[in-house]
Amino acid sequence: MYFTDRGIEELEKRRGEQEVTFEWLAEQLRTFVDLNPDFEIPVERLATWLARLDDEDDDE
């Protein structure tokens, strides 16, 4: 188990029943980076990975 699994599990436990839009998620990520600029690159990588999930099917 990775250290980040604890945070992911907490997120799922606290907000797992909620539905959000990608617009909302994008705004939260922007706010997080504004408050924590050292995390700009990991957040950018996560956002890019999420944006391109469907592209993996095109490669096969």
HTML snippet that shows the backbone in 3Dmol.js (N, CA, C, O; Angstrom):
<script src="https://3Dmol.org/build/3Dmol-min.js"></script>
<div id="view" style="width:600px;height:400px;position:relative"></div>
<script>
const pdb = `
ATOM      1  N   MET A   1       0.846  -1.176   0.000  1.00  0.00           N
ATOM      2  CA  MET A   1       0.000   0.000   0.000  1.00  0.00           C
ATOM      3  C   MET A   1       0.892   1.241   0.000  1.00  0.00           C
ATOM      4  O   MET A   1       1.844   1.334   0.776  1.00  0.00           O
ATOM      5  N   TYR A   2       0.581   2.164  -0.856  1.00  0.00           N
ATOM      6  CA  TYR A   2       1.302   3.425  -0.911  1.00  0.00           C
ATOM      7  C   TYR A   2       0.781   4.364   0.167  1.00  0.00           C
ATOM      8  O   TYR A   2      -0.356   4.232   0.619  1.00  0.00           O
ATOM      9  N   PHE A   3       1.612   5.306   0.573  1.00  0.00           N
ATOM     10  CA  PHE A   3       1.211   6.304   1.564  1.00  0.00           C
ATOM     11  C   PHE A   3      -0.035   7.051   1.099  1.00  0.00           C
ATOM     12  O   PHE A   3      -0.905   7.370   1.910  1.00  0.00           O
ATOM     13  N   THR A   4      -0.128   7.336  -0.217  1.00  0.00           N
ATOM     14  CA  THR A   4      -1.268   8.095  -0.734  1.00  0.00           C
ATOM     15  C   THR A   4      -2.575   7.326  -0.636  1.00  0.00           C
ATOM     16  O   THR A   4      -3.646   7.928  -0.716  1.00  0.00           O
ATOM     17  N   ASP A   5      -2.515   6.011  -0.465  1.00  0.00           N
ATOM     18  CA  ASP A   5      -3.744   5.238  -0.347  1.00  0.00           C
ATOM     19  C   ASP A   5      -4.592   5.706   0.827  1.00  0.00           C
ATOM     20  O   ASP A   5      -5.820   5.657   0.759  1.00  0.00           O
ATOM     21  N   ARG A   6      -3.954   6.160   1.903  1.00  0.00           N
ATOM     22  CA  ARG A   6      -4.718   6.638   3.059  1.00  0.00           C
ATOM     23  C   ARG A   6      -5.556   7.855   2.688  1.00  0.00           C
ATOM     24  O   ARG A   6      -6.718   7.959   3.082  1.00  0.00           O
ATOM     25  N   GLY A   7      -4.973   8.762   1.940  1.00  0.00           N
ATOM     26  CA  GLY A   7      -5.718   9.942   1.515  1.00  0.00           C
ATOM     27  C   GLY A   7      -6.830   9.590   0.550  1.00  0.00           C
ATOM     28  O   GLY A   7      -7.921  10.155   0.615  1.00  0.00           O
ATOM     29  N   ILE A   8      -6.553   8.659  -0.343  1.00  0.00           N
ATOM     30  CA  ILE A   8      -7.566   8.228  -1.307  1.00  0.00           C
ATOM     31  C   ILE A   8      -8.707   7.530  -0.570  1.00  0.00           C
ATOM     32  O   ILE A   8      -9.877   7.751  -0.883  1.00  0.00           O
ATOM     33  N   GLU A   9      -8.370   6.689   0.407  1.00  0.00           N
ATOM     34  CA  GLU A   9      -9.405   6.011   1.186  1.00  0.00           C
ATOM     35  C   GLU A   9     -10.248   7.008   1.977  1.00  0.00           C
ATOM     36  O   GLU A   9     -11.464   6.844   2.081  1.00  0.00           O
ATOM     37  N   GLU A  10      -9.616   8.033   2.531  1.00  0.00           N
ATOM     38  CA  GLU A  10     -10.375   9.058   3.251  1.00  0.00           C
ATOM     39  C   GLU A  10     -11.307   9.803   2.299  1.00  0.00           C
ATOM     40  O   GLU A  10     -12.465  10.061   2.629  1.00  0.00           O
ATOM     41  N   LEU A  11     -10.802  10.143   1.128  1.00  0.00           N
ATOM     42  CA  LEU A  11     -11.635  10.815   0.127  1.00  0.00           C
ATOM     43  C   LEU A  11     -12.845   9.972  -0.219  1.00  0.00           C
ATOM     44  O   LEU A  11     -13.970  10.470  -0.260  1.00  0.00           O
ATOM     45  N   GLU A  12     -12.613   8.704  -0.467  1.00  0.00           N
ATOM     46  CA  GLU A  12     -13.710   7.800  -0.818  1.00  0.00           C
ATOM     47  C   GLU A  12     -14.714   7.666   0.332  1.00  0.00           C
ATOM     48  O   GLU A  12     -15.925   7.653   0.108  1.00  0.00           O
ATOM     49  N   LYS A  13     -14.207   7.569   1.547  1.00  0.00           N
ATOM     50  CA  LYS A  13     -15.083   7.423   2.708  1.00  0.00           C
ATOM     51  C   LYS A  13     -15.924   8.674   2.934  1.00  0.00           C
ATOM     52  O   LYS A  13     -17.125   8.580   3.186  1.00  0.00           O
ATOM     53  N   ARG A  14     -15.301   9.837   2.846  1.00  0.00           N
ATOM     54  CA  ARG A  14     -16.002  11.092   3.140  1.00  0.00           C
ATOM     55  C   ARG A  14     -16.888  11.577   1.990  1.00  0.00           C
ATOM     56  O   ARG A  14     -17.949  12.156   2.224  1.00  0.00           O
ATOM     57  N   ARG A  15     -16.458  11.345   0.761  1.00  0.00           N
ATOM     58  CA  ARG A  15     -17.163  11.935  -0.380  1.00  0.00           C
ATOM     59  C   ARG A  15     -17.573  10.927  -1.437  1.00  0.00           C
ATOM     60  O   ARG A  15     -17.996  11.306  -2.529  1.00  0.00           O
ATOM     61  N   GLY A  16     -17.452   9.655  -1.122  1.00  0.00           N
ATOM     62  CA  GLY A  16     -17.720   8.608  -2.091  1.00  0.00           C
ATOM     63  C   GLY A  16     -19.130   8.592  -2.658  1.00  0.00           C
ATOM     64  O   GLY A  16     -19.347   8.103  -3.767  1.00  0.00           O
ATOM     65  N   GLU A  17     -20.080   9.118  -1.916  1.00  0.00           N
ATOM     66  CA  GLU A  17     -21.472   9.141  -2.378  1.00  0.00           C
ATOM     67  C   GLU A  17     -21.791  10.374  -3.218  1.00  0.00           C
ATOM     68  O   GLU A  17     -22.848  10.436  -3.848  1.00  0.00           O
ATOM     69  N   GLN A  18     -20.889  11.357  -3.235  1.00  0.00           N
ATOM     70  CA  GLN A  18     -21.144  12.597  -3.960  1.00  0.00           C
ATOM     71  C   GLN A  18     -20.838  12.447  -5.441  1.00  0.00           C
ATOM     72  O   GLN A  18     -20.027  11.614  -5.846  1.00  0.00           O
ATOM     73  N   GLU A  19     -21.493  13.259  -6.227  1.00  0.00           N
ATOM     74  CA  GLU A  19     -21.174  13.350  -7.653  1.00  0.00           C
ATOM     75  C   GLU A  19     -20.626  14.745  -7.911  1.00  0.00           C
ATOM     76  O   GLU A  19     -21.155  15.738  -7.412  1.00  0.00           O
ATOM     77  N   VAL A  20     -19.554  14.805  -8.702  1.00  0.00           N
ATOM     78  CA  VAL A  20     -18.932  16.091  -9.020  1.00  0.00           C
ATOM     79  C   VAL A  20     -18.725  16.176 -10.528  1.00  0.00           C
ATOM     80  O   VAL A  20     -18.715  15.163 -11.228  1.00  0.00           O
ATOM     81  N   THR A  21     -18.563  17.377 -11.003  1.00  0.00           N
ATOM     82  CA  THR A  21     -18.252  17.582 -12.413  1.00  0.00           C
ATOM     83  C   THR A  21     -16.744  17.764 -12.558  1.00  0.00           C
ATOM     84  O   THR A  21     -16.051  18.073 -11.589  1.00  0.00           O
ATOM     85  N   PHE A  22     -16.252  17.572 -13.757  1.00  0.00           N
ATOM     86  CA  PHE A  22     -14.834  17.826 -14.005  1.00  0.00           C
ATOM     87  C   PHE A  22     -14.539  19.314 -13.896  1.00  0.00           C
ATOM     88  O   PHE A  22     -13.416  19.698 -13.570  1.00  0.00           O
ATOM     89  N   GLU A  23     -15.524  20.151 -14.162  1.00  0.00           N
ATOM     90  CA  GLU A  23     -15.350  21.590 -13.975  1.00  0.00           C
ATOM     91  C   GLU A  23     -15.067  21.892 -12.501  1.00  0.00           C
ATOM     92  O   GLU A  23     -14.164  22.669 -12.188  1.00  0.00           O
ATOM     93  N   TRP A  24     -15.833  21.280 -11.601  1.00  0.00           N
ATOM     94  CA  TRP A  24     -15.621  21.459 -10.163  1.00  0.00           C
ATOM     95  C   TRP A  24     -14.238  20.940  -9.764  1.00  0.00           C
ATOM     96  O   TRP A  24     -13.503  21.608  -9.035  1.00  0.00           O
ATOM     97  N   LEU A  25     -13.892  19.748 -10.246  1.00  0.00           N
ATOM     98  CA  LEU A  25     -12.598  19.151  -9.924  1.00  0.00           C
ATOM     99  C   LEU A  25     -11.453  20.037 -10.402  1.00  0.00           C
ATOM    100  O   LEU A  25     -10.483  20.247  -9.674  1.00  0.00           O
ATOM    101  N   ALA A  26     -11.561  20.551 -11.608  1.00  0.00           N
ATOM    102  CA  ALA A  26     -10.524  21.426 -12.156  1.00  0.00           C
ATOM    103  C   ALA A  26     -10.349  22.668 -11.284  1.00  0.00           C
ATOM    104  O   ALA A  26      -9.223  23.100 -11.034  1.00  0.00           O
ATOM    105  N   GLU A  27     -11.451  23.238 -10.826  1.00  0.00           N
ATOM    106  CA  GLU A  27     -11.373  24.421  -9.965  1.00  0.00           C
ATOM    107  C   GLU A  27     -10.702  24.080  -8.629  1.00  0.00           C
ATOM    108  O   GLU A  27      -9.911  24.872  -8.116  1.00  0.00           O
ATOM    109  N   GLN A  28     -11.008  22.923  -8.071  1.00  0.00           N
ATOM    110  CA  GLN A  28     -10.379  22.506  -6.808  1.00  0.00           C
ATOM    111  C   GLN A  28      -8.881  22.280  -7.004  1.00  0.00           C
ATOM    112  O   GLN A  28      -8.081  22.638  -6.139  1.00  0.00           O
ATOM    113  N   LEU A  29      -8.501  21.691  -8.128  1.00  0.00           N
ATOM    114  CA  LEU A  29      -7.077  21.476  -8.414  1.00  0.00           C
ATOM    115  C   LEU A  29      -6.350  22.809  -8.571  1.00  0.00           C
ATOM    116  O   LEU A  29      -5.226  22.962  -8.094  1.00  0.00           O
ATOM    117  N   ARG A  30      -6.988  23.777  -9.239  1.00  0.00           N
ATOM    118  CA  ARG A  30      -6.370  25.105  -9.386  1.00  0.00           C
ATOM    119  C   ARG A  30      -6.171  25.764  -8.021  1.00  0.00           C
ATOM    120  O   ARG A  30      -5.115  26.332  -7.742  1.00  0.00           O
ATOM    121  N   THR A  31      -7.194  25.680  -7.181  1.00  0.00           N
ATOM    122  CA  THR A  31      -7.108  26.258  -5.836  1.00  0.00           C
ATOM    123  C   THR A  31      -6.004  25.584  -5.038  1.00  0.00           C
ATOM    124  O   THR A  31      -5.229  26.254  -4.356  1.00  0.00           O
ATOM    125  N   PHE A  32      -5.929  24.254  -5.122  1.00  0.00           N
ATOM    126  CA  PHE A  32      -4.887  23.517  -4.406  1.00  0.00           C
ATOM    127  C   PHE A  32      -3.501  23.963  -4.845  1.00  0.00           C
ATOM    128  O   PHE A  32      -2.626  24.179  -4.006  1.00  0.00           O
ATOM    129  N   VAL A  33      -3.293  24.103  -6.146  1.00  0.00           N
ATOM    130  CA  VAL A  33      -1.976  24.527  -6.649  1.00  0.00           C
ATOM    131  C   VAL A  33      -1.679  25.970  -6.243  1.00  0.00           C
ATOM    132  O   VAL A  33      -0.535  26.301  -5.930  1.00  0.00           O
ATOM    133  N   ASP A  34      -2.691  26.826  -6.246  1.00  0.00           N
ATOM    134  CA  ASP A  34      -2.478  28.203  -5.786  1.00  0.00           C
ATOM    135  C   ASP A  34      -1.990  28.220  -4.334  1.00  0.00           C
ATOM    136  O   ASP A  34      -1.122  29.014  -3.972  1.00  0.00           O
ATOM    137  N   LEU A  35      -2.555  27.339  -3.513  1.00  0.00           N
ATOM    138  CA  LEU A  35      -2.182  27.276  -2.101  1.00  0.00           C
ATOM    139  C   LEU A  35      -0.911  26.469  -1.859  1.00  0.00           C
ATOM    140  O   LEU A  35      -0.236  26.655  -0.846  1.00  0.00           O
ATOM    141  N   ASN A  36      -0.587  25.576  -2.788  1.00  0.00           N
ATOM    142  CA  ASN A  36       0.560  24.671  -2.649  1.00  0.00           C
ATOM    143  C   ASN A  36       1.340  24.600  -3.953  1.00  0.00           C
ATOM    144  O   ASN A  36       1.314  23.567  -4.623  1.00  0.00           O
ATOM    145  N   PRO A  37       2.034  25.671  -4.330  1.00  0.00           N
ATOM    146  CA  PRO A  37       2.701  25.716  -5.635  1.00  0.00           C
ATOM    147  C   PRO A  37       3.746  24.618  -5.847  1.00  0.00           C
ATOM    148  O   PRO A  37       4.064  24.291  -6.991  1.00  0.00           O
ATOM    149  N   ASP A  38       4.280  24.050  -4.782  1.00  0.00           N
ATOM    150  CA  ASP A  38       5.255  22.967  -4.935  1.00  0.00           C
ATOM    151  C   ASP A  38       4.635  21.724  -5.563  1.00  0.00           C
ATOM    152  O   ASP A  38       5.356  20.860  -6.062  1.00  0.00           O
ATOM    153  N   PHE A  39       3.326  21.627  -5.545  1.00  0.00           N
ATOM    154  CA  PHE A  39       2.637  20.463  -6.100  1.00  0.00           C
ATOM    155  C   PHE A  39       2.139  20.695  -7.525  1.00  0.00           C
ATOM    156  O   PHE A  39       1.359  19.893  -8.039  1.00  0.00           O
ATOM    157  N   GLU A  40       2.571  21.767  -8.165  1.00  0.00           N
ATOM    158  CA  GLU A  40       2.112  22.091  -9.519  1.00  0.00           C
ATOM    159  C   GLU A  40       2.368  20.950 -10.501  1.00  0.00           C
ATOM    160  O   GLU A  40       1.472  20.586 -11.263  1.00  0.00           O
ATOM    161  N   ILE A  41       3.557  20.387 -10.498  1.00  0.00           N
ATOM    162  CA  ILE A  41       3.892  19.331 -11.465  1.00  0.00           C
ATOM    163  C   ILE A  41       3.091  18.058 -11.208  1.00  0.00           C
ATOM    164  O   ILE A  41       2.524  17.520 -12.159  1.00  0.00           O
ATOM    165  N   PRO A  42       3.010  17.541  -9.972  1.00  0.00           N
ATOM    166  CA  PRO A  42       2.190  16.334  -9.766  1.00  0.00           C
ATOM    167  C   PRO A  42       0.711  16.542 -10.124  1.00  0.00           C
ATOM    168  O   PRO A  42       0.075  15.645 -10.679  1.00  0.00           O
ATOM    169  N   VAL A  43       0.172  17.713  -9.810  1.00  0.00           N
ATOM    170  CA  VAL A  43      -1.229  17.978 -10.144  1.00  0.00           C
ATOM    171  C   VAL A  43      -1.396  18.052 -11.660  1.00  0.00           C
ATOM    172  O   VAL A  43      -2.378  17.545 -12.201  1.00  0.00           O
ATOM    173  N   GLU A  44      -0.450  18.676 -12.339  1.00  0.00           N
ATOM    174  CA  GLU A  44      -0.510  18.747 -13.806  1.00  0.00           C
ATOM    175  C   GLU A  44      -0.459  17.351 -14.410  1.00  0.00           C
ATOM    176  O   GLU A  44      -1.183  17.058 -15.361  1.00  0.00           O
ATOM    177  N   ARG A  45       0.390  16.491 -13.864  1.00  0.00           N
ATOM    178  CA  ARG A  45       0.496  15.119 -14.369  1.00  0.00           C
ATOM    179  C   ARG A  45      -0.786  14.338 -14.128  1.00  0.00           C
ATOM    180  O   ARG A  45      -1.241  13.600 -15.002  1.00  0.00           O
ATOM    181  N   LEU A  46      -1.372  14.498 -12.942  1.00  0.00           N
ATOM    182  CA  LEU A  46      -2.638  13.825 -12.651  1.00  0.00           C
ATOM    183  C   LEU A  46      -3.731  14.311 -13.589  1.00  0.00           C
ATOM    184  O   LEU A  46      -4.471  13.501 -14.146  1.00  0.00           O
ATOM    185  N   ALA A  47      -3.844  15.622 -13.772  1.00  0.00           N
ATOM    186  CA  ALA A  47      -4.874  16.179 -14.647  1.00  0.00           C
ATOM    187  C   ALA A  47      -4.703  15.691 -16.082  1.00  0.00           C
ATOM    188  O   ALA A  47      -5.680  15.343 -16.745  1.00  0.00           O
ATOM    189  N   THR A  48      -3.462  15.666 -16.558  1.00  0.00           N
ATOM    190  CA  THR A  48      -3.193  15.189 -17.915  1.00  0.00           C
ATOM    191  C   THR A  48      -3.537  13.712 -18.046  1.00  0.00           C
ATOM    192  O   THR A  48      -4.136  13.299 -19.039  1.00  0.00           O
ATOM    193  N   TRP A  49      -3.164  12.918 -17.052  1.00  0.00           N
ATOM    194  CA  TRP A  49      -3.478  11.488 -17.066  1.00  0.00           C
ATOM    195  C   TRP A  49      -4.987  11.263 -17.110  1.00  0.00           C
ATOM    196  O   TRP A  49      -5.474  10.440 -17.885  1.00  0.00           O
ATOM    197  N   LEU A  50      -5.732  12.004 -16.268  1.00  0.00           N
ATOM    198  CA  LEU A  50      -7.191  11.874 -16.269  1.00  0.00           C
ATOM    199  C   LEU A  50      -7.788  12.303 -17.613  1.00  0.00           C
ATOM    200  O   LEU A  50      -8.714  11.670 -18.119  1.00  0.00           O
ATOM    201  N   ALA A  51      -7.258  13.367 -18.174  1.00  0.00           N
ATOM    202  CA  ALA A  51      -7.776  13.874 -19.442  1.00  0.00           C
ATOM    203  C   ALA A  51      -7.565  12.887 -20.583  1.00  0.00           C
ATOM    204  O   ALA A  51      -8.356  12.849 -21.525  1.00  0.00           O
ATOM    205  N   ARG A  52      -6.502  12.089 -20.505  1.00  0.00           N
ATOM    206  CA  ARG A  52      -6.134  11.206 -21.616  1.00  0.00           C
ATOM    207  C   ARG A  52      -6.488   9.737 -21.389  1.00  0.00           C
ATOM    208  O   ARG A  52      -6.055   8.880 -22.159  1.00  0.00           O
ATOM    209  N   LEU A  53      -7.256   9.433 -20.364  1.00  0.00           N
ATOM    210  CA  LEU A  53      -7.605   8.028 -20.082  1.00  0.00           C
ATOM    211  C   LEU A  53      -8.166   7.298 -21.284  1.00  0.00           C
ATOM    212  O   LEU A  53      -7.785   6.157 -21.546  1.00  0.00           O
ATOM    213  N   ASP A  54      -9.058   7.928 -22.014  1.00  0.00           N
ATOM    214  CA  ASP A  54      -9.670   7.289 -23.177  1.00  0.00           C
ATOM    215  C   ASP A  54      -8.685   7.093 -24.321  1.00  0.00           C
ATOM    216  O   ASP A  54      -8.887   6.221 -25.166  1.00  0.00           O
ATOM    217  N   ASP A  55      -7.619   7.893 -24.360  1.00  0.00           N
ATOM    218  CA  ASP A  55      -6.631   7.778 -25.429  1.00  0.00           C
ATOM    219  C   ASP A  55      -5.915   6.428 -25.414  1.00  0.00           C
ATOM    220  O   ASP A  55      -5.462   5.961 -26.458  1.00  0.00           O
ATOM    221  N   GLU A  56      -5.808   5.797 -24.242  1.00  0.00           N
ATOM    222  CA  GLU A  56      -5.141   4.509 -24.153  1.00  0.00           C
ATOM    223  C   GLU A  56      -5.824   3.472 -25.014  1.00  0.00           C
ATOM    224  O   GLU A  56      -5.152   2.610 -25.580  1.00  0.00           O
ATOM    225  N   ASP A  57      -7.142   3.528 -25.131  1.00  0.00           N
ATOM    226  CA  ASP A  57      -7.884   2.597 -25.980  1.00  0.00           C
ATOM    227  C   ASP A  57      -7.544   2.769 -27.445  1.00  0.00           C
ATOM    228  O   ASP A  57      -7.569   1.805 -28.210  1.00  0.00           O
ATOM    229  N   ASP A  58      -7.223   4.002 -27.846  1.00  0.00           N
ATOM    230  CA  ASP A  58      -6.901   4.283 -29.245  1.00  0.00           C
ATOM    231  C   ASP A  58      -5.563   3.672 -29.657  1.00  0.00           C
ATOM    232  O   ASP A  58      -5.342   3.394 -30.836  1.00  0.00           O
ATOM    233  N   ASP A  59      -4.663   3.461 -28.677  1.00  0.00           N
ATOM    234  CA  ASP A  59      -3.327   2.932 -28.981  1.00  0.00           C
ATOM    235  C   ASP A  59      -3.326   1.439 -29.281  1.00  0.00           C
ATOM    236  O   ASP A  59      -2.392   0.931 -29.902  1.00  0.00           O
ATOM    237  N   GLU A  60      -4.350   0.746 -28.851  1.00  0.00           N
ATOM    238  CA  GLU A  60      -4.379  -0.721 -29.018  1.00  0.00           C
ATOM    239  C   GLU A  60      -4.826  -1.126 -30.401  1.00  0.00           C
ATOM    240  O   GLU A  60      -4.903  -2.318 -30.701  1.00  0.00           O
TER     241      GLU A  60
END
`;
const viewer = $3Dmol.createViewer("view");
viewer.addModel(pdb, "pdb");
viewer.setStyle({}, {cartoon: {color: "spectrum"}});
viewer.zoomTo();
viewer.render();
</script>
